[in-house]
Amino acid sequence: MTTQPDSSQPVYLVNQVSPETEGAATTSLWLEIIFGIFSLLGVGHVYSGRTLLGILLMIGWWVYILVAGFLSTITLGFGACLLVPIYIAVPIISGIQARTYTLKTNGKGNWTHVAFVAGGGCLLVLLAIGALAVLGIFTAVVTQYNTR
């Protein structure tokens, strides 16, 4: 007498992920969080293979930072009470999305694209900081000259 398997029991299918894919997924998560907090959101997505999305996220994040800084300034810092938690939460959520995409597509990660996008992003941020510093020094010199 043979027994038939109980058809009322659910069948669970486990998607096996290679250690390389798991490592790439974790790397994309941490890249997105760390670079996102340092104003380069999108690097984790670039690593996972979505370069255009990563660049658009980076540009959008810069716009958010400028708008958040402006709103915090005109509200005398009260706007930062709402905007700082968003600044912390968005990189975490985006990192989880980058990790999920990497796992779903069995991605392996691409450091070459990360080097170009993150390097270019860092260069643009440093140039912006330098331009603001030069503008501030120039403004201070002109103001001092005009007060004499």
ChimeraX commands (.cxc) that place a marker at each C-alpha (Angstrom):
marker #1 position 0.00,0.00,0.00 radius 0.5
marker #1 position 1.49,3.33,-1.08 radius 0.5
marker #1 position 0.64,6.60,0.52 radius 0.5
marker #1 position -0.16,9.63,-1.53 radius 0.5
marker #1 position 1.30,12.97,-0.45 radius 0.5
marker #1 position -1.19,15.22,1.24 radius 0.5
marker #1 position -2.19,17.80,-1.37 radius 0.5
marker #1 position -3.41,20.22,1.29 radius 0.5
marker #1 position 0.15,20.89,2.42 radius 0.5
marker #1 position 1.71,23.98,0.81 radius 0.5
marker #1 position 4.79,23.57,-1.28 radius 0.5
marker #1 position 7.58,26.05,-0.61 radius 0.5
marker #1 position 10.02,26.84,-3.35 radius 0.5
marker #1 position 13.25,28.44,-2.22 radius 0.5
marker #1 position 15.18,30.47,-4.73 radius 0.5
marker #1 position 18.80,29.51,-4.27 radius 0.5
marker #1 position 21.15,32.49,-4.47 radius 0.5
marker #1 position 24.83,32.10,-5.16 radius 0.5
marker #1 position 27.24,33.50,-2.58 radius 0.5
marker #1 position 28.55,35.89,-5.24 radius 0.5
marker #1 position 25.07,37.30,-5.82 radius 0.5
marker #1 position 24.41,37.55,-2.08 radius 0.5
marker #1 position 27.68,39.44,-1.66 radius 0.5
marker #1 position 26.86,41.78,-4.54 radius 0.5
marker #1 position 23.40,42.42,-3.08 radius 0.5
marker #1 position 24.84,43.29,0.31 radius 0.5
marker #1 position 27.48,45.49,-1.30 radius 0.5
marker #1 position 24.83,47.39,-3.29 radius 0.5
marker #1 position 22.84,47.92,-0.06 radius 0.5
marker #1 position 25.82,49.39,1.82 radius 0.5
marker #1 position 27.03,51.46,-1.13 radius 0.5
marker #1 position 23.61,53.03,-1.44 radius 0.5
marker #1 position 23.30,53.81,2.27 radius 0.5
marker #1 position 26.82,55.15,2.83 radius 0.5
marker #1 position 27.13,57.16,-0.37 radius 0.5
marker #1 position 23.51,58.36,-0.01 radius 0.5
marker #1 position 24.22,59.82,3.42 radius 0.5
marker #1 position 27.24,61.59,1.91 radius 0.5
marker #1 position 24.95,63.09,-0.81 radius 0.5
marker #1 position 25.74,60.59,-3.59 radius 0.5
marker #1 position 22.50,58.58,-3.62 radius 0.5
marker #1 position 22.27,56.07,-6.48 radius 0.5
marker #1 position 25.72,54.47,-6.29 radius 0.5
marker #1 position 24.25,51.18,-5.05 radius 0.5
marker #1 position 21.89,51.10,-8.03 radius 0.5
marker #1 position 24.80,51.81,-10.36 radius 0.5
marker #1 position 26.66,48.87,-8.80 radius 0.5
marker #1 position 23.62,46.62,-9.27 radius 0.5
marker #1 position 23.51,47.44,-13.00 radius 0.5
marker #1 position 20.98,50.26,-13.21 radius 0.5
marker #1 position 23.30,53.11,-14.17 radius 0.5
marker #1 position 20.69,55.52,-15.53 radius 0.5
marker #1 position 18.49,55.11,-12.45 radius 0.5
marker #1 position 21.52,55.69,-10.23 radius 0.5
marker #1 position 22.47,58.90,-12.01 radius 0.5
marker #1 position 18.88,60.18,-11.90 radius 0.5
marker #1 position 18.68,59.37,-8.18 radius 0.5
marker #1 position 21.93,61.25,-7.59 radius 0.5
marker #1 position 20.72,64.36,-9.41 radius 0.5
marker #1 position 17.33,64.19,-7.70 radius 0.5
marker #1 position 19.04,63.82,-4.32 radius 0.5
marker #1 position 21.12,66.93,-4.96 radius 0.5
marker #1 position 17.94,68.84,-5.81 radius 0.5
marker #1 position 16.35,67.56,-2.58 radius 0.5
marker #1 position 19.40,68.67,-0.55 radius 0.5
marker #1 position 19.27,72.17,-2.07 radius 0.5
marker #1 position 15.52,72.51,-1.49 radius 0.5
marker #1 position 15.81,71.08,2.05 radius 0.5
marker #1 position 18.65,73.47,2.86 radius 0.5
marker #1 position 16.67,76.42,1.51 radius 0.5
marker #1 position 13.51,75.45,3.41 radius 0.5
marker #1 position 15.47,74.86,6.60 radius 0.5
marker #1 position 17.08,78.27,6.23 radius 0.5
marker #1 position 13.86,80.21,5.65 radius 0.5
marker #1 position 12.11,78.42,8.54 radius 0.5
marker #1 position 15.07,79.17,10.85 radius 0.5
marker #1 position 15.90,75.48,11.20 radius 0.5
marker #1 position 12.42,74.19,12.00 radius 0.5
marker #1 position 12.16,72.62,8.54 radius 0.5
marker #1 position 15.14,70.44,9.38 radius 0.5
marker #1 position 12.99,68.63,11.97 radius 0.5
marker #1 position 11.10,67.06,9.07 radius 0.5
marker #1 position 13.78,67.03,6.42 radius 0.5
marker #1 position 16.63,65.37,8.35 radius 0.5
marker #1 position 14.66,62.14,9.04 radius 0.5
marker #1 position 13.87,61.98,5.32 radius 0.5
marker #1 position 17.58,62.49,4.59 radius 0.5
marker #1 position 18.35,59.44,6.73 radius 0.5
marker #1 position 15.43,57.22,5.63 radius 0.5
marker #1 position 15.71,57.62,1.86 radius 0.5
marker #1 position 19.22,56.08,1.50 radius 0.5
marker #1 position 18.16,53.11,3.64 radius 0.5
marker #1 position 15.00,52.50,1.60 radius 0.5
marker #1 position 16.87,52.96,-1.67 radius 0.5
marker #1 position 19.58,50.57,-0.48 radius 0.5
marker #1 position 16.99,47.91,0.27 radius 0.5
marker #1 position 15.59,48.38,-3.24 radius 0.5
marker #1 position 19.07,48.07,-4.79 radius 0.5
marker #1 position 19.70,44.88,-2.80 radius 0.5
marker #1 position 16.33,43.39,-3.80 radius 0.5
marker #1 position 16.97,44.15,-7.47 radius 0.5
marker #1 position 20.41,42.54,-7.31 radius 0.5
marker #1 position 18.99,39.40,-5.72 radius 0.5
marker #1 position 16.09,39.22,-8.19 radius 0.5
marker #1 position 18.36,39.50,-11.24 radius 0.5
marker #1 position 21.22,37.41,-9.83 radius 0.5
marker #1 position 23.47,40.44,-10.31 radius 0.5
marker #1 position 27.19,40.34,-9.76 radius 0.5
marker #1 position 27.94,44.05,-9.39 radius 0.5
marker #1 position 30.02,46.37,-11.55 radius 0.5
marker #1 position 32.81,48.37,-9.92 radius 0.5
marker #1 position 33.78,50.12,-13.15 radius 0.5
marker #1 position 30.49,51.99,-13.38 radius 0.5
marker #1 position 30.68,52.80,-9.67 radius 0.5
marker #1 position 34.12,54.33,-10.13 radius 0.5
marker #1 position 32.94,56.60,-12.93 radius 0.5
marker #1 position 29.64,57.67,-11.38 radius 0.5
marker #1 position 30.82,58.02,-7.79 radius 0.5
marker #1 position 34.07,59.65,-8.90 radius 0.5
marker #1 position 32.23,62.09,-11.13 radius 0.5
marker #1 position 29.69,62.78,-8.39 radius 0.5
marker #1 position 32.44,63.42,-5.83 radius 0.5
marker #1 position 34.17,65.73,-8.28 radius 0.5
marker #1 position 30.97,67.72,-8.85 radius 0.5
marker #1 position 30.31,68.02,-5.10 radius 0.5
marker #1 position 33.89,69.19,-4.48 radius 0.5
marker #1 position 33.63,71.70,-7.33 radius 0.5
marker #1 position 30.36,73.03,-5.90 radius 0.5
marker #1 position 31.91,73.38,-2.45 radius 0.5
marker #1 position 34.95,75.10,-3.97 radius 0.5
marker #1 position 32.76,77.46,-5.98 radius 0.5
marker #1 position 30.75,78.36,-2.88 radius 0.5
marker #1 position 33.97,78.94,-0.93 radius 0.5
marker #1 position 35.39,81.18,-3.66 radius 0.5
marker #1 position 32.08,83.04,-3.88 radius 0.5
marker #1 position 32.10,83.47,-0.09 radius 0.5
marker #1 position 35.68,84.76,-0.08 radius 0.5
marker #1 position 34.93,87.05,-3.00 radius 0.5
marker #1 position 31.83,88.35,-1.23 radius 0.5
marker #1 position 33.79,88.92,1.98 radius 0.5
marker #1 position 36.52,90.83,0.12 radius 0.5
marker #1 position 34.00,93.01,-1.74 radius 0.5
marker #1 position 32.08,93.68,1.47 radius 0.5
marker #1 position 35.28,94.61,3.32 radius 0.5
marker #1 position 36.39,96.84,0.45 radius 0.5
marker #1 position 33.02,98.63,0.36 radius 0.5
marker #1 position 33.04,99.31,4.12 radius 0.5
marker #1 position 36.32,101.28,3.96 radius 0.5
marker link #1:1,2 radius 0.2
marker link #1:2,3 radius 0.2
marker link #1:3,4 radius 0.2
marker link #1:4,5 radius 0.2
marker link #1:5,6 radius 0.2
marker link #1:6,7 radius 0.2
marker link #1:7,8 radius 0.2
marker link #1:8,9 radius 0.2
marker link #1:9,10 radius 0.2
marker link #1:10,11 radius 0.2
marker link #1:11,12 radius 0.2
marker link #1:12,13 radius 0.2
marker link #1:13,14 radius 0.2
marker link #1:14,15 radius 0.2
marker link #1:15,16 radius 0.2
marker link #1:16,17 radius 0.2
marker link #1:17,18 radius 0.2
marker link #1:18,19 radius 0.2
marker link #1:19,20 radius 0.2
marker link #1:20,21 radius 0.2
marker link #1:21,22 radius 0.2
marker link #1:22,23 radius 0.2
marker link #1:23,24 radius 0.2
marker link #1:24,25 radius 0.2
marker link #1:25,26 radius 0.2
marker link #1:26,27 radius 0.2
marker link #1:27,28 radius 0.2
marker link #1:28,29 radius 0.2
marker link #1:29,30 radius 0.2
marker link #1:30,31 radius 0.2
marker link #1:31,32 radius 0.2
marker link #1:32,33 radius 0.2
marker link #1:33,34 radius 0.2
marker link #1:34,35 radius 0.2
marker link #1:35,36 radius 0.2
marker link #1:36,37 radius 0.2
marker link #1:37,38 radius 0.2
marker link #1:38,39 radius 0.2
marker link #1:39,40 radius 0.2
marker link #1:40,41 radius 0.2
marker link #1:41,42 radius 0.2
marker link #1:42,43 radius 0.2
marker link #1:43,44 radius 0.2
marker link #1:44,45 radius 0.2
marker link #1:45,46 radius 0.2
marker link #1:46,47 radius 0.2
marker link #1:47,48 radius 0.2
marker link #1:48,49 radius 0.2
marker link #1:49,50 radius 0.2
marker link #1:50,51 radius 0.2
marker link #1:51,52 radius 0.2
marker link #1:52,53 radius 0.2
marker link #1:53,54 radius 0.2
marker link #1:54,55 radius 0.2
marker link #1:55,56 radius 0.2
marker link #1:56,57 radius 0.2
marker link #1:57,58 radius 0.2
marker link #1:58,59 radius 0.2
marker link #1:59,60 radius 0.2
marker link #1:60,61 radius 0.2
marker link #1:61,62 radius 0.2
marker link #1:62,63 radius 0.2
marker link #1:63,64 radius 0.2
marker link #1:64,65 radius 0.2
marker link #1:65,66 radius 0.2
marker link #1:66,67 radius 0.2
marker link #1:67,68 radius 0.2
marker link #1:68,69 radius 0.2
marker link #1:69,70 radius 0.2
marker link #1:70,71 radius 0.2
marker link #1:71,72 radius 0.2
marker link #1:72,73 radius 0.2
marker link #1:73,74 radius 0.2
marker link #1:74,75 radius 0.2
marker link #1:75,76 radius 0.2
marker link #1:76,77 radius 0.2
marker link #1:77,78 radius 0.2
marker link #1:78,79 radius 0.2
marker link #1:79,80 radius 0.2
marker link #1:80,81 radius 0.2
marker link #1:81,82 radius 0.2
marker link #1:82,83 radius 0.2
marker link #1:83,84 radius 0.2
marker link #1:84,85 radius 0.2
marker link #1:85,86 radius 0.2
marker link #1:86,87 radius 0.2
marker link #1:87,88 radius 0.2
marker link #1:88,89 radius 0.2
marker link #1:89,90 radius 0.2
marker link #1:90,91 radius 0.2
marker link #1:91,92 radius 0.2
marker link #1:92,93 radius 0.2
marker link #1:93,94 radius 0.2
marker link #1:94,95 radius 0.2
marker link #1:95,96 radius 0.2
marker link #1:96,97 radius 0.2
marker link #1:97,98 radius 0.2
marker link #1:98,99 radius 0.2
marker link #1:99,100 radius 0.2
marker link #1:100,101 radius 0.2
marker link #1:101,102 radius 0.2
marker link #1:102,103 radius 0.2
marker link #1:103,104 radius 0.2
marker link #1:104,105 radius 0.2
marker link #1:105,106 radius 0.2
marker link #1:106,107 radius 0.2
marker link #1:107,108 radius 0.2
marker link #1:108,109 radius 0.2
marker link #1:109,110 radius 0.2
marker link #1:110,111 radius 0.2
marker link #1:111,112 radius 0.2
marker link #1:112,113 radius 0.2
marker link #1:113,114 radius 0.2
marker link #1:114,115 radius 0.2
marker link #1:115,116 radius 0.2
marker link #1:116,117 radius 0.2
marker link #1:117,118 radius 0.2
marker link #1:118,119 radius 0.2
marker link #1:119,120 radius 0.2
marker link #1:120,121 radius 0.2
marker link #1:121,122 radius 0.2
marker link #1:122,123 radius 0.2
marker link #1:123,124 radius 0.2
marker link #1:124,125 radius 0.2
marker link #1:125,126 radius 0.2
marker link #1:126,127 radius 0.2
marker link #1:127,128 radius 0.2
marker link #1:128,129 radius 0.2
marker link #1:129,130 radius 0.2
marker link #1:130,131 radius 0.2
marker link #1:131,132 radius 0.2
marker link #1:132,133 radius 0.2
marker link #1:133,134 radius 0.2
marker link #1:134,135 radius 0.2
marker link #1:135,136 radius 0.2
marker link #1:136,137 radius 0.2
marker link #1:137,138 radius 0.2
marker link #1:138,139 radius 0.2
marker link #1:139,140 radius 0.2
marker link #1:140,141 radius 0.2
marker link #1:141,142 radius 0.2
marker link #1:142,143 radius 0.2
marker link #1:143,144 radius 0.2
marker link #1:144,145 radius 0.2
marker link #1:145,146 radius 0.2
marker link #1:146,147 radius 0.2
marker link #1:147,148 radius 0.2
view
